[in-house]
Structure formats: structure tokens, C-alpha cells
């Protein structure tokens, strides 16, 4: 049987997503950068439901305003009912990629008006995410990759290869924008895309991206079961002043770490790594009277501090102490 055309494949993927996750939604938004993935997704989504394109201008490149206006015109050409340009100021917290992502998601969330926002992450993006998680030792949650639907964010193309979106744009006679950041080797994800994954495909005989995506699916399914168990334990352990240690001591470590992660996030933690969570877990599983554990928080100049007192895990905020520079040292 002949494979369907690229645009037909995309429309089928978006239709499946809509039936599984947003069957009653009258319309939705699409995050449009102007690149081939988001442009193809916008066209497929607009053919199915009333679609508003949201174009975030990060103002990080000289021609960003022109790129945004071109994407806006293309969105209306493929049938969107509206196309809005959102100009954002990108900070510096977490590095350029993380800061741009934070600004983008905040802007999209602010204007979506309660509608789901479709994101153009593909199977290739999922494979890169899994590799990043493996390389950083971030634990199974990170290796499980991106969810197809994590309201309000929808990713209908997680089963579609990046080459299909480029082919769909060609079928539509659309010229997508080529982001120079996507070929800039200073970014880790770019090197994964252009160097690591091709090498793995060559060494392992192909099919690596699909295999990584299947691994993510399997880990995510397991993780969802553990999350349900962790939520039950968290409810039992929660106290007005923290968490009861006695409720956590006999819990399986995989569940206990999920309990602690959820508790820390609810308390204002951000950017948690597996190392942070395991450090807090040691207050339960390897207690010998040690001091507390610092974890990153969301308030600039402050950090969260988890400690154990009288059988209870507590969490409080304290300022980060900065030591004065001693200045240059003269040679002796």
C-alpha cells in the first residue's frame, strides 16, 4: 500500500489527537514560529477546527519582527481565523534556551483564552529529549520525554518525523523560515540532532529515533502508575507544618521520591534535579541527624531549605548569602 502524502499524514495525526484529547473543544490555538514543523501543524489544524495562530517574537534576532509578520500572513493563508504576534522580553535565568522557553510559554498561556495550545514537537524532538535526559542523568521522568497532552499544551506530532513536516510545506507550496539557531553548534540540542543521532543511526542500523520514542512511551506509562501511588502517599503524609516522616519510611523509593518531588514543587521549588530529590530523600532513608538540604526556588536571591525536625520534613525559604569578594591577590 502506498504511503499517504505528507499533509494527509499530518492531518490524520491531528485528527487522532483531537479525538483522544480534545473531542469537545470548538477551536484551539497553535504556537507558530514560522519553521516547517509549526507551519505544517498550523495548516493541518486549521483544516480541522477554527484555529488561532500565536506567533511569539522573542526579539533575539535582527529580523525577528519580519519573520513574525511573514508567519502571521502564512497562518491566515492556510485558513487560521486569527493570527496574533506576541512580543516578549527574554530574561537570563537558566541560560538563553531556558529563558526563551519560559518567556514563550508565559506569553502563550496569557493569551490563549482557555483554549488548548498545539505545539509542533515531532518524533525527532522526542528522541532528542530522551537523549538529553539520559546524558544528564535526570531520572525516568525526564527520559519519559514529552506528553502528547499536558493541558493546555498539546503535541499532536510526537509520532511524526521531522521530514514529514518539511514535505507537507512543500505540498502546500509554503516557504518555512529557517531558524539559524537550529544549526548553531553552541546549542546542545543542535549537536544531538546533527552529530549524535546520525551517528547512532549509522552504528545501530537505523530506527534509533523511533526506538527512543517507544522507550519514552513505556517509561511514561509506568511513571503515571507510580504518580498515582505517590499522590495517595502524599495525602497521608501531609501535615500542617510539612510531611510526616513515619508515612514515608516504608514506602518504595521510586514512590517516595515522587512524593518528595511533588511536595517540593508545591512548596515553590523549581529546576529540580534527581540529585536534589535524592538529597531530600536522605533525610528519610538515611537519617543520622544531618542538616537540611538546599533546593532551588522560584524567588530570585532566595532558596528553599528542606529539613527534618521532630519526625517531620519541613520546607522554608531563606535568602542566599553572598560573600564579598576578597579582591585580587598580590604575588608573595
Secondary structure, 3 states (H helix, E strand, C coil): CCCCCHHHHHHHHHHHHHHHHCCCCCEEEEECCCCHHHHHHHHHHHCCCEEEEEEEECCCCCCHHHHHHHHHHHHHHCCCCEEEEEECCCCCCCCHHHHHHHHHHHHHHHHCCCCCEECCCCHHHHHHHHHHHHHHCCCHHHHCCCCCEECCEECCCCCCCHHHHHHHHHHCCCCCCCCHHHHCCCCHHHHHHHHHHHHHHHHHCCCHHHHHHHHHHHHHHHHHHHHHHHHHHHHHHEECCEEEHHHCCCCCHHHHHHHHHHHHHHCCECCCCHHHHHHHHHHHHCCCCCCCEEEEECCCCEEEEEEEECCEEEEEEEECCCCCCCCCCCCC
